[in-house]
Amino acid sequence: MTTIAPDLELFATAVVSRLGFNVDKHNAEQVDDVLRRRLERTGCKTVDSYVGRFDDPEFAQQELREVALALTVPETYFFRHTEQFQALAEAVLPACLKARGSARQLNVLSAACASGEEAYSVAATILKAPGFQGWDVRIRGVDVNAHLLRKAREGRYSEWSLRATSEPERRRYFRREGGEFVLDDKVKAMVRFEERNLLEGDASFWQAGLFDIIFCRNVMIYFTPTAMRTLIARLTRVLTPGGFLFLGPSETLRGISHDFHLRHTHGAFYYQHRLPGEPPSQAAAIMAPSQPTAASPPAHPPDGLNWASAIADASHRIAALADPSRAKSPQPAAGPVFPAKQDMDEVRDLLRQERFEDALRAIDALPGDAAADPDALMIQAVLLANRGELDRAEQLCAHLLATDELRPGAHYLMAVCREKRGDHLSAAEHDQTAIYLDGAFAMPRLHLGLLARRLGDLATARRELGEALALLAREDASRILLFGGGFSREALTRFCQAQLERCGGNP
């Protein structure tokens, strides 16, 4: 936590931490304002006296409700993030129908459900799904805030809460009473709400395999890394093997858990709990061999749409290693034997000297576990792709993704390889996955923008190129050196600006 005033630090440590919320320079002012208001409302003269009152369980419970409400934005509405409900209806529920057909029971958790719109949206989606008639469907909505839960139980909503609800769904699930919309009793009966802090242990609730589907959206954005891991560990425990987890569109399990497969359907990313003993899925199939091509690296990015190929051929300009997502060749490269004490520092030095063949041999000579280190593997894949050995580069990426599907660098390199083969659909899929996993990664946005322009989708091209242009200004320098085909930040920026202008955008 960023250094803050002693009173604020005491409040953050003793109170805010119970909710798992992060306190740093970005929200310190907001947290301090909440503290001052709570002191005034409770009549406490000092932070010490306020914190001391948390020994009273009733006071602590009420205050945590108020603090949580003040520090979060319970922005919710029916069928929010529509693409996730499409994935639920057309991919997840059919899978559950097959897996749970003998039991004919489905259990769903809406974690941090706020005023109930999410839980009821799930209920409505299941209610109209084919095959679930006669099933025992139980949906549980939990939240730390009792005020919002009371509203959820009432089932009365404003026009604003239905802003993403189609007119047929409004007629089907609501009746209008004055300025409010009252939820149909059939939908309300499917959901039970309860007050619960997700970070508090309760053996009766956190039972292994209790839920088939969990929605926990836009919760982790408030949490500390420790709280994130605690929450995901608990959700993993209560989610049945093969069950599904939906997070917010900007939230990922990258760096938090390896217990899930990443799924992408209907424009939505979500997760599926691995089955017991199941290895990671093969995230990218190996394509048929193609003839490698050789090209001299250009001094500047080309003006045309073959820039991605130039990236894939710029083998003489890559100078550094930094991305945390990396892979290893299953076959050793030929060459002189290096000393057993080789390490990645020497590999990096060879790269800086542009001795790329020596760098490949040095990686292959790394001893024991070092040879399988992700750093060594990713740079080997990049070098192979750069000299046109797409089969081996894709094998490395596939190996990397088979051990951890949540590696943005490996997905981006796979996208470049697939684009060079002419498989634009697969390339775009890997780019989108890299973007989801790391929203600050500029290169997959740039690549996706170029693909969209090539396919005539200028609206998408403008959006992605615009995002790439903004991200390039703050992209990690070593990641540009690794994935930028040898082009500098300035050269890539100029290129991105030119492509954006050609799509009718404003750089």
C-alpha positions in Angstrom: 0.0 0.0 0.0 1.3 3.5 -0.9 2.5 5.5 2.1 -0.5 7.4 3.5 -1.4 9.4 6.6 -1.3 7.4 9.9 -5.1 7.8 10.6 -5.9 6.7 7.0 -3.5 3.7 7.3 -5.1 2.6 10.5 -8.6 2.8 8.9 -7.4 0.9 5.9 -5.6 -1.8 7.9 -8.3 -2.3 10.5 -11.5 -1.8 8.5 -11.1 -1.6 4.8 -8.9 -4.7 4.7 -11.8 -6.7 6.1 -13.6 -6.1 2.8 -10.5 -6.9 0.8 -10.4 -3.4 -0.8 -7.2 -1.9 -2.0 -6.1 1.5 -0.8 -3.5 3.4 -2.8 -2.7 6.8 -4.2 -5.5 6.5 -6.7 -8.3 6.2 -4.1 -6.7 7.5 -0.9 -8.7 10.7 -1.1 -11.9 8.9 -1.5 -11.1 6.5 1.4 -10.1 9.5 3.6 -13.5 11.1 2.8 -15.3 8.0 3.8 -13.4 7.8 7.1 -14.3 11.4 8.0 -18.0 10.8 7.2 -18.0 7.6 9.3 -16.4 9.4 12.2 -19.1 12.0 12.0 -22.0 9.6 11.7 -20.8 7.4 14.5 -19.9 10.2 16.8 -16.3 9.0 17.3 -13.8 11.7 17.9 -10.7 9.8 16.9 -9.8 7.0 14.5 -8.5 4.9 17.4 -11.9 5.1 19.2 -13.7 4.3 15.9 -11.5 1.2 15.2 -11.9 0.1 18.9 -15.6 -0.2 18.4 -15.1 -2.9 15.9 -14.8 -5.3 18.8 -18.6 -5.1 18.9 -19.8 -7.5 16.2 -23.0 -5.7 15.7 -21.2 -2.3 15.2 -18.6 -4.0 12.9 -21.2 -5.6 10.7 -23.2 -2.4 10.2 -20.1 -0.3 9.6 -18.7 -2.7 7.0 -22.0 -2.4 5.2 -21.7 1.4 5.1 -18.0 1.4 4.2 -18.6 -1.1 1.4 -21.4 0.9 0.0 -19.4 4.2 0.1 -16.3 2.7 -1.5 -18.0 0.8 -4.4 -20.1 1.8 -7.3 -23.0 -0.7 -7.4 -23.6 0.0 -11.1 -25.8 -2.8 -12.3 -28.7 -3.4 -14.6 -30.5 -6.3 -16.1 -28.6 -8.3 -18.7 -25.5 -6.1 -18.2 -22.7 -7.3 -20.6 -25.2 -8.9 -22.9 -22.6 -11.0 -24.6 -22.0 -12.9 -21.4 -25.7 -13.8 -21.1 -25.6 -15.0 -24.7 -22.7 -17.2 -23.8 -24.6 -18.4 -20.8 -27.7 -19.3 -22.8 -26.0 -20.8 -25.9 -22.9 -22.4 -24.5 -22.8 -22.8 -20.8 -26.4 -23.9 -20.1 -26.3 -26.6 -22.8 -23.1 -27.9 -21.3 -24.7 -27.9 -17.8 -27.8 -29.6 -19.2 -25.6 -32.5 -20.4 -23.4 -32.7 -17.3 -26.2 -32.4 -14.8 -29.0 -34.2 -16.7 -29.1 -37.2 -14.3 -29.4 -35.0 -11.2 -31.7 -32.4 -12.9 -30.4 -29.8 -10.4 -28.6 -26.6 -11.1 -27.0 -24.3 -8.5 -25.8 -20.8 -9.4 -24.0 -18.1 -7.3 -24.3 -14.4 -7.9 -21.4 -13.0 -5.8 -21.6 -9.3 -4.8 -25.1 -9.3 -6.4 -25.9 -5.7 -5.2 -29.6 -5.0 -5.9 -30.3 -8.3 -7.6 -30.3 -7.4 -11.4 -27.6 -9.9 -12.2 -29.1 -12.8 -10.3 -32.5 -12.2 -11.8 -31.0 -11.9 -15.3 -29.5 -15.3 -14.8 -32.8 -16.7 -13.6 -34.7 -15.2 -16.6 -32.1 -16.7 -18.9 -32.5 -20.2 -17.4 -36.3 -19.9 -17.3 -36.5 -19.5 -21.1 -33.7 -22.0 -21.8 -34.9 -25.3 -23.4 -34.5 -28.4 -21.4 -34.6 -27.0 -17.9 -38.4 -27.4 -17.3 -38.9 -29.4 -14.2 -35.3 -28.9 -12.9 -34.5 -27.9 -9.4 -32.8 -24.5 -10.1 -31.4 -22.7 -7.1 -29.8 -19.3 -7.5 -28.1 -17.6 -4.5 -27.3 -13.9 -4.5 -24.9 -12.7 -1.8 -23.7 -9.2 -1.0 -22.2 -7.4 2.0 -24.7 -4.6 1.8 -28.1 -5.2 3.5 -29.7 -2.1 2.0 -29.2 -3.3 -1.6 -30.3 -6.8 -0.6 -33.6 -5.4 0.6 -34.2 -3.8 -2.7 -33.3 -7.1 -4.5 -35.9 -9.0 -2.5 -38.6 -6.4 -3.3 -38.0 -6.9 -7.1 -39.0 -3.4 -8.0 -36.9 -1.5 -10.5 -36.7 1.8 -12.4 -36.5 2.3 -16.1 -32.8 2.8 -15.8 -32.3 -0.7 -14.5 -33.9 -2.1 -17.6 -31.9 0.0 -20.1 -30.4 -3.1 -21.7 -33.6 -5.2 -21.6 -35.5 -5.7 -24.8 -39.1 -4.8 -25.1 -40.2 -8.5 -25.4 -38.3 -9.3 -22.2 -39.8 -6.4 -20.4 -43.3 -7.7 -21.3 -42.4 -11.2 -20.4 -40.7 -10.6 -17.0 -42.1 -7.3 -15.7 -45.3 -5.5 -15.1 -45.4 -1.7 -14.9 -46.7 0.0 -11.7 -46.5 3.7 -12.0 -42.8 4.6 -12.6 -41.5 1.2 -11.6 -41.2 -2.2 -13.1 -42.2 -5.2 -10.9 -40.5 -8.5 -11.5 -42.5 -11.6 -12.3 -43.0 -13.9 -9.3 -41.7 -16.9 -11.3 -38.3 -15.2 -11.7 -38.2 -13.9 -8.1 -38.9 -17.4 -6.8 -35.7 -18.8 -8.4 -33.4 -16.5 -6.3 -32.6 -16.4 -2.6 -30.6 -13.5 -1.2 -28.3 -13.4 1.8 -25.9 -11.0 3.4 -22.4 -12.2 3.2 -18.8 -10.8 3.1 -17.0 -12.9 0.5 -13.8 -12.7 2.5 -15.2 -14.2 5.7 -14.9 -17.9 6.1 -18.0 -20.0 6.7 -17.8 -23.7 6.3 -21.5 -24.1 5.8 -21.3 -21.8 2.7 -17.9 -22.6 1.2 -18.7 -26.2 0.5 -16.7 -28.0 -2.2 -18.5 -28.4 -5.5 -21.7 -26.5 -4.3 -22.2 -24.4 -7.5 -22.4 -25.2 -11.2 -22.1 -21.6 -12.3 -20.7 -18.5 -10.6 -21.0 -14.9 -11.6 -18.5 -12.7 -9.7 -18.3 -9.7 -11.9 -16.5 -6.4 -11.2 -15.6 -7.4 -7.7 -11.8 -8.0 -8.0 -11.2 -4.5 -9.4 -11.6 -3.3 -5.9 -9.5 -5.9 -4.2 -5.9 -6.2 -3.1 -3.9 -9.0 -4.8 -4.1 -11.0 -1.5 -7.8 -10.6 -1.4 -8.1 -11.6 -5.0 -6.3 -14.9 -4.4 -8.3 -15.6 -1.3 -11.6 -15.0 -3.1 -10.7 -17.0 -6.2 -9.4 -19.9 -4.1 -12.8 -20.0 -2.3 -14.8 -19.7 -5.6 -12.7 -22.5 -7.0 -13.5 -24.7 -4.1 -17.3 -24.2 -4.3 -17.4 -24.5 -8.1 -18.0 -28.0 -9.3 -15.4 -29.5 -11.6 -16.4 -28.5 -15.1 -18.4 -25.6 -13.8 -18.3 -22.1 -15.2 -17.0 -18.8 -13.8 -17.9 -15.4 -15.2 -15.8 -12.4 -14.2 -16.1 -8.7 -15.3 -14.9 -7.9 -18.8 -11.7 -6.2 -17.4 -11.0 -9.0 -14.8 -8.8 -12.0 -15.5 -7.4 -15.0 -13.6 -3.9 -14.3 -15.1 -1.4 -14.6 -12.3 -4.0 -15.8 -9.8 -5.1 -19.3 -10.7 -4.2 -22.2 -13.1 -7.3 -24.2 -12.2 -9.4 -23.0 -15.1 -9.6 -23.1 -18.9 -10.2 -19.8 -20.6 -13.3 -19.9 -22.9 -14.3 -17.4 -25.5 -17.7 -17.6 -27.2 -20.3 -15.0 -28.3 -17.7 -12.2 -27.8 -17.4 -13.0 -24.1 -14.4 -14.4 -22.1 -15.2 -16.7 -19.2 -13.7 -19.7 -17.4 -14.3 -23.4 -16.9 -13.1 -25.3 -13.9 -10.7 -28.1 -14.9 -11.8 -31.6 -14.2 -9.8 -33.6 -11.6 -6.5 -34.7 -13.1 -7.2 -32.9 -16.4 -4.1 -31.3 -18.0 -4.4 -27.8 -19.4 -6.1 -27.7 -22.8 -4.2 -27.3 -26.0 -5.0 -23.7 -26.5 -3.8 -23.5 -30.1 -3.7 -26.3 -32.7 -0.5 -26.7 -34.7 -1.1 -25.7 -38.3 0.1 -27.6 -41.3 3.7 -26.9 -42.3 4.3 -24.0 -44.7 7.4 -22.9 -46.6 9.4 -20.4 -44.5 10.2 -17.1 -46.0 13.3 -15.0 -45.6 13.3 -11.2 -45.7 15.7 -8.4 -44.7 14.4 -6.2 -41.9 13.2 -2.8 -43.0 14.6 0.3 -41.3 11.0 1.6 -40.8 7.6 0.0 -40.8 6.2 -0.3 -44.3 3.2 1.8 -45.2 1.1 -1.1 -46.6 -0.8 -3.8 -44.8 2.0 -6.3 -44.8 3.5 -4.8 -41.7 2.6 -7.9 -39.7 4.7 -10.0 -42.0 7.5 -7.5 -41.6 7.3 -8.0 -37.8 7.5 -11.7 -38.4 10.6 -11.3 -40.5 12.5 -8.7 -38.5 15.0 -11.1 -37.0 17.9 -8.8 -36.9 16.4 -6.1 -34.8 15.1 -7.8 -31.6 17.2 -6.7 -28.7 15.6 -7.5 -25.3 13.5 -9.9 -23.3 10.8 -8.9 -20.8 7.3 -10.3 -21.3 6.2 -12.7 -18.5 4.6 -15.1 -20.9 7.3 -17.3 -22.6 8.0 -20.9 -24.4 10.6 -23.7 -25.3 11.5 -25.7 -28.4 11.0 -29.5 -28.1 14.0 -30.0 -30.4 17.5 -28.7 -29.6 19.1 -26.3 -32.1 22.3 -27.5 -33.7 25.5 -25.8 -32.9 28.5 -25.7 -30.5 28.1 -26.9 -26.9 28.0 -24.1 -24.4 29.1 -24.3 -20.8 26.7 -25.9 -18.4 26.5 -22.6 -16.4 24.8 -20.7 -19.1 22.0 -18.5 -17.8 19.5 -16.1 -19.2 21.7 -13.1 -18.5 24.1 -14.4 -21.2 21.2 -15.0 -23.6 20.1 -11.4 -23.1 23.6 -10.2 -23.8 23.7 -12.2 -27.1 20.4 -10.7 -28.1 21.6 -7.1 -27.4 24.6 -7.9 -29.6 22.2 -9.2 -32.3 23.9 -12.6 -32.2 20.6 -14.4 -32.7 21.9 -17.8 -33.8 24.2 -17.9 -30.8 21.3 -16.9 -28.6 19.3 -19.9 -29.8 22.2 -22.2 -29.1 22.7 -20.7 -25.7 19.1 -21.2 -24.8 19.3 -24.8 -25.9 22.5 -25.2 -23.7 20.8 -24.0 -20.5 21.0 -26.7 -17.8 18.1 -28.6 -16.3 15.0 -26.6 -15.4 16.5 -23.4 -16.8 16.0 -24.8 -20.4 12.3 -25.0 -19.7 12.1 -21.6 -18.1 9.3 -19.4 -19.7 11.8 -16.6 -20.4 14.0 -18.9 -22.5 11.0 -20.5 -24.2 9.3 -17.2 -25.3 12.4 -15.7 -26.7 13.2 -18.9 -28.6 9.7 -18.8 -30.1 10.1 -15.2 -31.1 13.4 -15.8 -32.8 12.1 -18.8 -34.7 9.1 -16.9 -35.9 11.3 -14.0 -36.9 13.4 -16.2 -39.2 10.3 -17.9 -40.7 10.2 -21.2 -38.9 6.5 -20.9 -38.1 5.9 -24.6 -37.4 8.5 -24.6 -34.5 7.4 -21.2 -33.3 3.8 -22.3 -33.1 4.8 -25.5 -31.4 6.6 -23.4 -28.7 3.6 -21.2 -28.3 1.2 -24.2 -28.1 3.5 -25.8 -25.5 3.5 -22.6 -23.5 -0.3 -22.2 -23.7 -0.8 -25.8 -22.8 0.8 -25.2 -19.5 -0.7 -21.8 -18.9 -3.5 -20.5 -21.2 -3.3 -17.0 -19.7 -0.1 -15.8 -21.4 -0.7 -12.7 -23.5 2.7 -12.7 -25.2 2.2 -16.3 -26.4 -1.2 -15.5 -27.8 0.1 -12.4 -29.6 3.0 -14.3 -31.2 0.5 -17.0 -32.2 -1.6 -14.3 -33.9 1.4 -13.1 -35.9 2.2 -16.6 -37.1 -1.4 -17.3 -38.0 -1.7 -14.0 -39.9 1.4 -14.8 -41.9 -0.2 -18.1 -42.8 -3.4 -16.2 -44.0 -5.6 -17.6 -41.2 -7.1 -14.2 -40.2 -9.9 -15.6 -38.1 -7.5 -17.5 -35.8 -5.1 -14.6 -35.7 -7.9 -12.2 -34.6 -9.0 -14.7 -31.9 -5.5 -14.8 -30.4 -5.2 -11.1 -30.6 -8.5 -10.6 -28.8 -7.3 -13.1 -26.1 -4.0 -11.3 -25.6 -6.0 -8.0 -25.3 -8.4 -9.5 -22.7 -5.5 -10.9 -20.7 -3.5 -7.7 -20.7 -5.4 -4.5 -21.6 -2.1 -2.5 -21.6 -0.5 -4.6 -24.3 -0.3 -2.4 -27.4 0.9 -4.8 -30.0 -2.1 -7.1 -30.3 -4.4 -4.1 -30.6 -2.2 -2.7 -33.4 -2.2 -6.1 -35.1 -5.9 -6.6 -34.7 -6.5 -3.1 -36.2 -4.4 -4.0 -39.2 -6.4 -7.3 -39.7 -9.7 -5.4 -39.4 -8.5 -2.9 -42.0 -7.5 -5.7 -44.3 -10.9 -7.3 -44.0 -12.7 -4.0 -44.6 -14.0 -3.5 -41.1 -12.9 0.1 -40.7 -14.9 0.8 -37.5 -13.0 -1.9 -35.7 -9.8 -0.9 -37.3 -10.2 2.7 -36.1 -11.1 1.6 -32.6 -8.2 -0.8 -32.2 -5.6 1.4 -33.9 -6.7 4.3 -31.7 -6.3 2.1 -28.6 -2.9 0.9 -29.8 -1.7 4.5 -30.4 -2.6 5.5 -26.8 -1.0 2.4 -25.4 2.2 2.7 -27.3 3.1 5.9 -25.5 3.3 4.0 -22.2 4.1 0.5 -23.4 7.0 -1.2 -21.6 10.2 -0.5 -23.5 11.5 -4.1 -23.3 8.2 -5.5 -24.5 8.4 -3.3 -27.6 11.9 -4.5 -28.2 10.8 -8.1 -27.9 7.5 -8.0 -29.9 7.9 -4.9 -32.0 10.0 -6.5 -34.8 13.0 -4.3 -34.1 11.1 -1.0 -34.6 11.3 1.7 -32.0 8.4 3.1 -30.1 8.6 6.2 -32.3 8.6 4.3 -35.5 5.6 2.1 -34.4 3.8 5.2 -33.3 4.2 6.9 -36.6 3.1 3.8 -38.4 0.0 3.5 -36.2 -0.9 7.1 -36.8 -0.6 6.6 -40.6 -2.8 3.5 -40.6 -5.3 5.3 -38.4 -5.5 8.2 -40.8 -6.0 5.8 -43.8 -9.0 4.3 -41.9 -10.6 7.7 -41.5 -9.6 8.2 -37.9 -7.9 11.0 -36.1 -4.4 10.2 -34.7 
